[in-house]
Amino acid sequence: MFLAAAKTLSVTSTTSREILLSIRHYCKKTPTKLRVSEVVSGADLGAKTTVQGWVRSVRPQKANLFLHVNDGSSLQPLQIVASPELNNPLVTFGSAVEVTGILKKSLHQKQPVELEADQVHVIGECNPVDFPFKIKERHSLEYLRQFPHLRCRTNAFSSLLRIRSEATSAIHSYFKENGFIQIHTPIITSNDCEGAGELFQVEPSGPEYNEDEHFFSVPAFLTVSGQLHLEVMSGAFSKVYTFGPTFRAENSQSRRHLAEFYMVEAEVSFTQSLEDLTKVMEDMFRSATEHVLAHCAEDVDLFHKHVTPGHRDVVESMLKKRFPAITYSEAIDILNRSSEEFAFPTDWGCDLQTEHEKYLVKHCGNIPVFVTDYPYNLKPFYARDNQDHPEHTAAAVDLLVPGVGELCGGSLREERLDLLRARLEEAGLEDTYSWYLDLRRFGSVPHGGFGLGFERYLQCVLGVDNIKDVIPFPRFSHSCPL
């Protein structure tokens, strides 16, 4: 506004020159507010800069006060150098501050820049005695899990959240670049896609609620999968996907299961080959992982060096080789020929357990492996019947990965109306899924799809053992603290 007014004055007058000089002086002296990630890049050397963040370390000395401040935008904090006069006793580890000063090149090799402060203002106090995280102490993920409301303040978990954010963007980018349409599938649904009965029922609460009536007139549940809704959309779009929360009422305390987690699901029309699906699974895995390694190098290194040492070699090995594929029958043969003692049986027709999946991955060179053509009776009603006798298998596939086991599960869908109707009648579901039969009656095409557990993907890439350590707020049986 001031600049616009000044330009309307004649620059030949002394008054106008003074106004312009004053405005330029004001603009030059006004500090620029930047994120820490922008400051540490060194782009604004010599500029008066303001940063806001949380104190990660405090080192008072006779000649100077040294602070490390971060705002979550970078693993690397910004070093603040201030005179001893600015050493406010409220500036402690964990406190929130606003610092203004001149950005200068640092003399130390480990940090490109530092901020020579002339103002340090405490915005939020923090008592370091009561704060559960201690300066210069590397806490385990198990310890951090006790403080779901505070663990984002630590290097390890803030790195995890930046990686998670970048991986989310990478997955969306992969689908967009490959012609998929994103569909927002509902969180509240009336169907049980998996058929396992592990559902959270949804009903309102309050004095006006009539317990004798369903709010939606039918029983409604939190979704266990967006697959069936994607199949609806695959009748109008050749490639669709969804990425959102899913819910399973599993009474489990395992390291691989959560009551609420995120799923990446895709559906491809006009395909009669499992190879079309496995190609999307593998390409998406590679694309997202390469993106994360390139754009979150420091954060990933923190995990691979200090949390899961040696796991970087595993990740690089996964990216170097194509993923092999074996049939379920071949997998059972491998397990039966093994000298390993398994807790669960390995007869043909059994469901593969985590111990079986991890062994198969190691047997194949500790890289991801596809297992195809499972027994028909192990798969839900929508899996395509291979009509092979006497084995009778379904055109289904799982992707098994190191350290986790099953990462993806998918199948070709049964598009043949007579076979699908017979399967639904056998299960007593024909009335419930009459709309699903309509999809086969009106312009049906061969199609298939899969789902990927996003938290398990992060476990695989980072080497994290417990799934509760790769999600911001883990939900599992007997645990919903906030």
Disulfide bonds with the S-S distance in Angstrom:
none
